[in-house]
Each structure stands twice: as structure tokens, then as C-alpha cells.
Amino acid sequence: MSTLSDLLAENTGLSGEAADHLQSVVAEWQLLADLSFSDFLLWVPVSESVQPDGGDFVCVAQARPTTAPTAHPEDVVGSRFTVDEHPQLDRAMREVKISREEDPHWYRDLPMRREAIPVTFGKQVIAVLSRETNLASPRVPSPLEIAYLGSAADLCQMIADGTFPADGTLTDVHTSPRVGDGLIRLDQSGTVVFASPNGLSAYHRMGYESDLVGVRLAPLTRSLIRDPFDATEVSHRIIDALDGKPGSRTEADSRRGAVVLFRALPLRPAGQPAGALVLVRDVTEVKRRDRALLSKDATIREIHHRVKNNLQTVAALLRLQSRRTASDEARLALGESVRRVSSIAMVHEALSMSVDERVDLDQLLDNVLPMVGEVATAEAQVTLSRTGTFGVVVAEIATPLVMVVAELVQNAVGHAFPGGRPGKVQISAERSARWLDIVISDDGQGLPQGFSLERADGLGLQIVRTLIESELRGSLSLRPGRAAEGGGRRGTEAALRIPLSRRL
């Protein structure tokens, strides 16, 4: 089955940042589905490059509620609707507001109510959420349902405003409490106006025996938590949510030994403060199993740390051997080996500090490239610069990609500027939902006459070709610099394209 990244890459021209925002929406929308008692479908307009005539919307993701019967027992992902078939989608995009159908819509003998919610990112609507409620089973309004639907309405309006999900909340949303675990609604003053049965039970296990409604939640929670620092942290998260600041998951031990997860969400529909939601979950029993998983993660990180130390030892031995070698050619080869081993060691160092086997390439390359420059520019005045964003990649491609970029930069610095003359090498990156495009350009002497990448016998280019073909499944081309095409200064560009759609 195609993933969200694949479908966005195949049907849209969205930027990498816009695609990341849709990933954040999908990460959060189980909360919306459960609060709404509704299915949620994510629709994007098909780009003109895919559908020249335009007008079609394609469903790229789907969520079903755990609190009510689904309106779509079948899989809808990949389906296409025209504007005539679902006019609310187009209307929500054009008017940048939630669009509701006046009459129920019948779908496969099921009556449903449909609403279209524009997904705003950077003051632009990039997609539409369709909230579809199964009306076949009549529901009797209860305090729980009224509180859930009111909270869902506020969050949906914040999606249309572009304020939910907030930046930086994707990191722990998958392990955060859910609606069914326990939900508490606060008014603007921080007073509880509704607490679900599971939310009330979580506080009972923490040691509070009375009803929560009418109680100021932040000071109450602070008094129930054993560690004073954790108590201050949790209460501040609740207060921050009331002030409109997004919060992340927090875990704390109560005085009675219960372990509880908290997550506070601000409610600010149309920019107006409307209180906050606090999700809670009693994880006392689950915590025991988590300790085993945490131990495993720590072991993996320790392995990366030891591999890094061993590689640094190898690099030090190679460096020592280089100093005791009389041959200039051997010294140069050993120096390049030191650089390659050190680059791999830096990847393992980054992985040793990562909790999800992912690496921030921007930060890593900022550490690796100066090392390349120091080795390669001992006799030449070459300036290295980087533009664009590489982003975060999985460990699977971090090591080969760092090595490829380092080799191409080394190749440019070492061969583009004969005689030690000064020059510039620039590394630029552009990332979309599907591709990571990297261009390494220089203003040097250009490619030799009759140069062919396939017939190049240099070790660096051989390493690059092997890694691109076997590990990265990408493509590489070496071409004259753009300035050279107009008869001006010479130069070379190395263009690298790496597929990301099935990696992240």
C-alpha cells in the first residue's frame, strides 16, 4: 500500500515543509476522530503536472474513530473525487473556512454528515480534511459527547487557522495519551469543566478521591506528584497550554506510586482563548514493560557509541602510520582513509545520541565538511559553503549519503583548482516529499576533455558510484557548471538525487 509520502509525491508538487505539516496533521488526527465520533479523510488537489485539466482531489490518508461506528469500513485511500462529487472540498479551499453539507449524504446505503476543513500552512491552504460521521446509529447527547464534540470543533477550527498541529509536536505524539485513556477539559482560568471517567480514574490512582469538576487542575496535579521537579514541570505544561503554548508528553510518578502520562493542548479557535485539553493515562503496568524496551534502546545506542570509539581508534592508527610513511602517495592515501573512517565515526556518534535511529544531516554535515576542507585545502585556498536543508534521514541512508557528499566535495576541492589557486565549492540541498536533491558546484577548471563518469577510475568516484547504486538507489551526474555554458568562467556541478518516499 502506498504511504502518505508516496501519494503526496505522486499527486502533488508540495514542498518538503508542507508535506511535513501534513504528516503532523495525520499524526494528531486520531485525537480528532475520537473526539468527533467521525472518520477523517485527508484530500489533496491533484497537481496540474499529473492532471492537466485539474479539478480532482485524491484521498491520501484515512483515520477511523475508536469511539463510534466507522462511516467507511472499506479503504478510501487512493480514491479520487471531482469537484462535482464533493463540492465542499473545493469550497473549503477557496473560502478558507469549514464547509458543511446541509443535508445528509448517502454513501453505500449509509447516511453520513460531511464537513470539509481546510488545512492551512504558511497562510496557504495545502489540503482539506473531510470529517464524515455515520448517522445510521442515533446518538443521545450526553455530557461526555457534548464535551468531546466541543473540543473537536475547536481543534478543527485551529487546523483551518493553521495553528494546529503546532511545530515540534510530532516527536512524541505517537506515545502520548489518547482520548480513550482520559480527557479533561479546562476553561480559561484552568478550572476543570469536564473529566471523562478514565481521566477521573487516573487522578483517583494518583491519590485524589473527589470529583475533578470545579477544581483548578494545575495546583492539584502539582500536589499529587512525588518529585518536586516533575510536579513543577507538569503544572507548568498545563499553565502554558492555557496561555496558548503547545505542550509535549510528560511523565510523572505520583505519591502513591502510580505512573501517569500527561499532555496539555491549547484551545484557541480563531485565535481566541478557549481553555485547554489535558490528556492523561495511567501507565503503571505498562511502565514495567517499557523498561525492557528502554534497556534495548540504550543497548543499541551504546553499540553505536562503541563502534564510533573503535572507528576513531582505527583513524588514529592510520594517522600515526601516515606520519611514519616516507612515500607522499602512501601518505595521501592514508590521509583520505582517515577522513573516510572519521566520517563514518561521526554518523555513529550521531546515532548514539538518537532515540529513533534518525540523523539530522544538516548538523552532521556541518561537522564533516570542515574536516574535508582541512584535509583538502592544505595547499589551496578553497572556501566551502552550504545552502538549503538536508533534513532528518533514517540511519539506513545516513552513512552512505554522508560518505558520498564528502567524497564529491573532496573530489571538487582536490581536482578543480590545480596549482593551489583559490576557489569556491558550494553544497546546495533541496528536499521535497519524494526526493532529496543535492548539487555540489565549483568555479574551478571544469571537467577534462572527453570525461565519462562511467569510465572514471578514481577511487573516490568508484566509492560514490557503488554507494549510490547499491545503498541509496539514487542517481548522479557530473556536468559543466552553468556559468561555463555561456562562455564565462569554468566549473563543474555534481548533481545527486536520492529517493525519500519509501525511506522515511
C-alpha positions in Angstrom: 0.0 0.0 0.0 1.3 3.5 -0.8 2.3 5.6 2.1 1.3 9.2 2.6 4.7 10.4 1.4 4.4 8.3 -1.8 0.9 9.6 -2.5 1.9 13.2 -1.9 5.0 12.8 -4.2 2.9 11.1 -6.9 0.0 13.6 -7.0 1.2 17.0 -5.7 4.0 19.4 -6.0 4.1 20.3 -2.3 7.3 21.4 -0.7 9.0 19.3 1.9 7.9 21.6 4.7 4.2 21.4 3.6 4.5 17.6 3.3 5.9 17.5 6.9 3.0 19.6 8.1 0.5 17.1 6.6 2.5 14.3 8.3 2.0 16.2 11.6 -1.8 16.5 10.9 -2.0 12.8 10.3 0.0 12.1 13.5 -2.6 14.1 15.5 -5.9 13.2 13.8 -6.8 10.1 15.8 -7.5 12.5 18.6 -9.8 14.4 16.2 -11.5 11.3 15.0 -12.2 10.0 18.6 -13.4 13.4 19.8 -15.7 13.8 16.7 -17.0 10.2 16.6 -16.2 10.5 12.9 -14.0 9.3 10.2 -11.3 11.7 8.8 -10.1 11.7 5.3 -7.2 13.8 4.0 -7.6 15.1 0.5 -5.1 17.0 -1.7 -5.8 18.6 -5.1 -4.1 16.8 -7.9 -1.3 18.9 -9.4 -1.5 20.1 -13.0 1.5 18.1 -13.9 -0.4 14.9 -13.0 -3.9 16.1 -14.1 -3.6 18.8 -16.8 -7.4 19.5 -16.7 -7.3 19.9 -12.8 -10.3 19.7 -10.6 -9.7 16.3 -9.0 -9.0 15.6 -5.3 -7.2 12.4 -4.2 -7.5 10.8 -0.7 -4.0 10.3 0.8 -4.8 9.2 4.3 -7.7 7.9 6.4 -8.5 7.6 10.1 -11.4 5.8 11.8 -12.8 6.6 15.3 -12.4 4.2 18.2 -15.4 5.8 19.9 -18.1 5.3 17.2 -19.0 3.1 14.2 -17.0 4.0 11.1 -18.6 5.6 8.1 -16.0 3.9 5.8 -15.4 0.2 6.5 -13.6 0.0 3.2 -10.2 1.6 2.5 -10.7 5.0 0.8 -7.0 5.9 0.4 -6.2 6.5 -3.3 -9.8 7.3 -4.3 -10.4 10.4 -6.5 -13.3 12.8 -6.3 -14.2 15.6 -8.7 -15.4 18.9 -7.5 -19.0 18.0 -8.5 -18.8 14.8 -6.5 -17.6 16.6 -3.3 -18.1 20.3 -3.8 -17.3 21.1 -0.1 -13.6 20.2 -0.7 -13.2 22.9 -3.3 -15.3 25.4 -1.4 -13.2 24.9 1.8 -10.0 25.6 -0.2 -11.4 28.7 -1.9 -13.1 30.3 1.1 -10.6 29.1 3.7 -13.3 28.1 6.2 -15.1 25.0 7.3 -17.8 23.9 4.8 -20.7 21.8 5.9 -23.4 20.0 3.9 -26.9 21.0 4.7 -28.4 17.5 4.1 -27.0 14.1 5.0 -25.0 12.4 2.2 -25.8 8.8 1.4 -22.9 6.5 0.8 -23.4 2.8 0.2 -26.8 2.8 2.0 -25.3 4.7 5.0 -26.4 8.2 5.8 -23.5 10.4 6.8 -22.8 14.1 7.6 -19.8 15.5 5.8 -17.7 18.6 6.6 -14.7 19.9 4.8 -11.9 21.6 6.9 -9.1 23.5 5.1 -5.6 22.6 6.2 -3.7 25.9 6.4 0.1 26.1 6.3 2.0 29.3 5.9 -1.2 31.3 5.1 -2.0 28.9 2.3 -4.4 26.0 2.1 -2.5 22.9 1.1 -5.1 20.2 1.7 -8.6 19.5 3.0 -9.8 17.3 5.8 -13.2 15.6 5.4 -15.0 14.8 8.6 -17.6 12.1 7.9 -20.0 11.0 10.6 -22.0 7.8 10.4 -25.7 8.7 11.1 -27.1 5.2 10.9 -26.9 4.8 14.7 -28.7 7.6 16.5 -26.8 9.0 19.5 -28.3 10.5 22.6 -26.3 13.6 23.6 -24.5 13.1 26.9 -22.1 15.4 28.9 -19.2 13.3 27.5 -20.3 13.6 23.9 -21.0 17.3 24.2 -17.6 17.9 25.7 -15.9 15.7 23.1 -17.7 17.5 20.1 -17.0 20.9 21.5 -13.3 20.1 21.9 -13.2 18.6 18.4 -14.8 21.8 16.9 -12.1 24.0 18.5 -9.3 21.8 17.2 -10.7 21.6 13.7 -11.0 25.4 13.6 -7.4 25.6 14.7 -6.4 23.4 11.7 -8.2 25.9 9.5 -6.4 28.7 11.2 -3.1 27.0 10.7 -2.3 26.9 14.4 -2.8 23.1 15.0 -0.7 21.0 15.0 2.0 23.3 16.3 5.6 23.0 15.1 7.7 20.5 17.1 4.8 18.3 18.4 5.4 15.3 16.2 8.3 13.9 18.2 6.2 12.3 21.0 2.6 12.3 19.7 2.7 8.5 19.0 3.3 7.7 22.7 1.1 10.4 24.1 -2.2 9.6 25.9 -5.3 9.3 23.7 -8.9 10.3 24.1 -10.0 7.0 25.5 -7.2 7.0 28.1 -8.6 10.0 29.8 -9.6 13.6 28.8 -10.0 16.7 31.0 -11.4 20.0 29.7 -10.3 23.2 31.3 -11.8 26.7 31.0 -9.7 29.8 30.5 -8.9 30.0 34.2 -7.6 26.5 34.4 -10.7 25.1 36.2 -12.0 21.6 35.2 -15.3 21.8 33.4 -15.4 18.2 32.3 -13.5 15.0 33.1 -14.0 11.7 31.4 -14.4 8.5 33.6 -10.9 7.3 32.7 -9.4 10.8 33.4 -11.1 10.8 36.8 -9.8 7.2 37.5 -6.2 8.3 36.7 -6.4 11.0 39.3 -8.0 8.6 41.8 -5.0 6.3 41.3 -2.8 9.3 42.0 -4.5 9.8 45.3 -7.3 12.3 44.7 -10.6 10.8 45.8 -13.1 13.6 44.9 -14.7 14.9 41.7 -12.5 17.0 39.4 -15.1 19.4 38.1 -14.7 22.8 39.6 -11.1 22.2 40.7 -8.0 24.2 39.5 -6.1 21.4 37.8 -2.5 22.7 37.8 -2.1 23.2 41.6 -4.0 19.9 42.3 -1.7 17.9 39.9 1.4 19.5 41.5 0.3 18.4 44.9 -0.1 14.8 43.8 3.3 14.2 42.2 6.1 12.8 44.2 9.2 14.6 42.7 9.0 18.4 43.1 10.8 19.0 39.8 8.3 16.7 37.9 5.5 18.4 39.7 6.6 21.8 38.6 7.1 20.6 35.1 3.6 19.1 34.7 1.9 22.1 36.3 3.8 24.5 34.0 2.8 22.5 31.0 -0.9 22.9 31.9 -0.4 26.6 32.5 1.5 27.0 29.3 -1.4 25.4 27.4 -3.8 27.8 28.9 -1.5 30.6 27.6 -1.7 29.1 24.1 1.7 27.3 24.1 1.8 23.8 22.6 2.9 21.1 25.1 4.6 17.7 24.7 4.1 14.5 26.6 5.2 14.5 30.3 5.5 11.5 32.6 5.4 11.7 36.4 5.2 9.4 39.4 2.5 10.1 41.9 3.0 10.0 45.7 1.0 6.7 45.7 3.3 5.1 43.2 1.1 5.4 40.1 2.9 6.4 36.9 0.8 8.8 34.7 1.4 10.4 31.3 0.1 14.0 30.7 -0.3 16.0 27.6 -1.8 19.5 27.6 -3.2 21.0 24.4 -4.1 24.7 24.0 -7.6 25.5 22.6 -7.5 28.8 20.6 -10.1 28.6 17.8 -9.9 31.7 15.5 -7.2 33.0 17.8 -9.5 33.3 20.9 -8.5 31.6 24.1 -11.0 28.8 25.0 -9.1 26.9 27.7 -7.1 23.7 27.2 -7.4 19.9 26.9 -5.4 17.7 29.2 -5.0 14.0 28.2 -4.0 11.6 30.9 -3.1 7.9 31.0 -2.3 5.6 33.9 0.7 3.6 32.6 1.8 2.0 35.9 1.6 -1.5 34.5 2.8 -0.6 31.0 5.8 1.1 32.5 7.2 -2.3 33.6 7.3 -3.5 30.0 8.7 -0.2 28.8 11.7 -0.6 31.0 12.7 -3.6 28.9 12.3 -1.6 25.7 14.3 1.3 27.1 17.0 -1.1 28.0 17.1 -2.4 24.5 17.3 1.2 23.0 20.1 2.1 25.4 21.9 -1.0 24.3 21.6 -0.1 20.6 22.9 3.4 21.4 25.8 2.0 23.4 26.7 -0.2 20.4 26.8 2.9 18.1 28.9 4.6 20.8 31.4 1.7 20.9 31.6 1.5 17.1 32.3 5.2 17.0 35.1 4.8 19.5 36.6 1.8 17.6 36.5 3.8 14.3 38.2 6.7 16.0 40.9 4.3 17.2 41.3 3.0 13.6 41.6 6.6 12.3 44.2 7.4 14.9 46.3 4.3 13.9 46.0 5.3 10.2 47.1 8.8 11.1 50.1 7.5 13.0 51.1 5.3 10.1 50.8 8.2 7.7 53.3 10.2 9.8 55.8 7.4 9.7 55.5 6.8 5.9 58.1 8.3 3.6 56.0 8.0 0.4 53.9 11.0 -0.5 51.5 8.9 -2.4 51.0 6.5 0.5 50.7 9.4 2.9 47.9 10.9 0.7 46.1 7.6 0.5 46.3 7.1 4.3 45.0 10.7 4.9 42.0 10.0 2.7 41.3 6.8 4.6 41.5 8.7 7.9 38.8 11.2 6.5 36.5 8.4 5.4 36.7 6.4 8.6 36.2 9.6 10.6 33.1 10.5 8.6 31.6 7.1 9.4 32.5 7.5 13.0 30.6 10.8 13.1 27.5 9.1 11.8 27.7 6.5 14.6 28.2 9.3 17.1 25.0 11.0 15.9 23.2 7.6 16.1 24.4 7.0 19.6 22.6 10.2 20.7 19.4 9.4 18.7 16.4 7.7 20.2 14.7 6.8 16.9 17.6 5.8 14.6 17.4 9.1 12.6 20.1 11.6 11.9 19.9 15.3 11.3 22.1 15.6 8.2 22.5 19.4 8.4 24.1 19.2 11.8 26.2 16.2 10.8 27.5 17.6 7.6 28.4 20.9 9.3 30.8 18.7 11.4 32.0 16.5 8.5 32.6 19.2 5.8 35.1 21.3 7.7 37.2 18.1 8.2 37.1 17.6 4.4 38.2 21.1 3.9 41.1 20.9 6.3 42.5 17.8 4.5 41.9 19.0 1.0 42.8 22.7 1.3 46.2 22.4 2.9 47.8 23.8 -0.2 44.8 25.7 -1.7 42.6 28.5 -0.5 39.2 26.9 -1.2 36.0 28.2 0.5 33.3 25.7 1.4 29.6 26.9 1.8 26.3 25.1 2.2 22.8 26.3 1.4 19.4 24.6 1.7 18.2 22.0 4.1 19.1 18.3 4.1 16.7 17.5 6.9 16.4 14.3 9.0 17.0 10.9 7.4 16.9 7.3 8.7 20.1 5.5 9.7 19.8 3.3 6.7 21.0 6.0 4.3 22.8 8.4 6.7 26.2 6.7 6.4 26.3 6.2 2.6 24.9 9.7 2.0 27.4 11.4 4.2 30.3 9.5 2.6 29.0 10.3 -0.9 28.7 14.1 -0.2 32.2 14.1 1.5 33.8 12.3 -1.5 32.2 14.6 -4.0 33.4 17.7 -2.0 36.8 16.2 -1.7 36.9 15.5 -5.5 35.9 19.1 -6.2 38.4 20.6 -3.9 41.2 18.2 -4.9 40.8 18.4 -8.7 39.1 21.7 -9.6 41.9 24.1 -8.5 45.3 23.0 -9.8 48.4 24.8 -8.6 46.8 25.8 -5.3 44.7 28.6 -6.8 41.8 29.9 -4.7 38.2 29.0 -5.5 34.7 28.2 -4.1 32.8 25.0 -3.6 29.1 25.2 -2.8 26.8 22.4 -1.5 23.1 23.1 -2.0 20.2 20.9 -1.0 16.5 20.9 -1.9 14.1 18.5 -0.3 10.6 17.6 -1.3 8.2 14.9 -0.2 9.8 12.4 -2.7 13.4 13.5 -3.4 16.5 14.9 -1.8 18.4 16.8 -4.5 22.0 17.8 -3.8 24.2 19.8 -6.1 27.9 20.3 -5.4 29.3 23.0 -7.6 32.7 24.7 -8.0 34.2 27.5 -10.0 37.3 25.5 -11.0 38.8 24.4 -14.2 35.9 22.2 -15.3 35.8 18.6 -16.5 38.6 17.2 -18.6 38.0 16.8 -22.3 36.2 13.5 -23.0 35.4 12.9 -19.4 33.0 10.0 -18.7 31.6 9.2 -15.2 31.2 5.5 -16.2 34.9 5.2 -17.2 36.4 7.2 -14.4 38.8 5.1 -12.4 39.5 7.3 -9.4 38.8 5.6 -6.1 36.6 8.4 -4.8 34.3 8.3 -7.7 34.2 4.5 -7.6 33.1 4.6 -4.0 30.5 7.2 -4.9 29.0 5.2 -7.7 28.9 2.0 -5.6 27.2 3.6 -2.7 24.6 5.4 -4.9 23.7 2.3 -6.8 23.8 -0.3 -4.0 22.8 1.7 -0.9 21.0 4.9 -1.9 19.2 3.7 -5.1 19.8 7.2 -6.5 21.4 8.9 -9.5 24.5 11.0 -10.1 25.5 13.2 -13.0 28.6 15.4 -13.5 28.1 18.3 -15.8 29.7 21.6 -16.7 28.9 24.5 -14.4 26.0 26.7 -15.5 28.4 29.7 -15.8 30.5 27.7 -18.3 27.6 27.2 -20.7 27.5 30.9 -21.5 31.2 31.0 -22.3 32.2 32.5 -18.9 34.2 31.0 -16.2 34.6 27.2 -16.0 33.3 25.0 -13.3 31.6 21.6 -12.6 28.4 20.5 -11.0 27.8 17.2 -9.4 24.0 16.6 -9.2 22.8 13.9 -6.8 19.2 12.7 -6.5 18.1 10.4 -3.7 14.6 9.0 -3.3 12.9 9.5 0.1 9.3 8.5 -0.4 9.8 4.9 0.8 12.6 5.7 3.3 11.0 8.0 6.0 
